[in-house]
């Protein structure tokens, strides 16, 4: 009798599970997106088209809608922006990007990359050290630590510079440049 009871309960549970699964599947099918990709409302575009539109925006042009899609309305059209421009070079060194775009900067041995207030650096290649005019350091947002003057700047870590006068330099004894991705204002001395 115990064996018959186990077989019966197994069959009931299996049938109940199949029934519940089929009911849940019906509600999951109804949660799809409104339009399929490749339609006039949601056109599929190629990478070359996207690259072309990005170049137009960076050069100050406007975005033209795809030829097969209807004209974009003011509510869903992205605003055309212009690329940030470099400030004129000052007597103390090259002055860079003041916008929100990232820029790649090469720092040669003997040079110091000084950040503007609120700038962010990521050392991509080379060995760098923190430069600070005062006792305060630079925030390493990746590790959540404060890096003092002279400390090694780790590669591929997001470094935040809350005030002017702090930056990074090539580590002493290094002959190769460092490559830094910069967002915000900077001065190369």
Secondary structure by P-SEA (a helix, b strand, c coil): caaaaaaaaaaaaaaaaaaaaaaaaaaaaacccccccccccbbbbcaaaaaaaaaaaaacbbbbccccccccccccccbbbbccccccccccccccccccbbbbbbbccccccccccbbbbbbcccbbbbbbcccbbbbcccccccccccccccccbbbbbccccccccccccccbbbbbbcccbbbcc
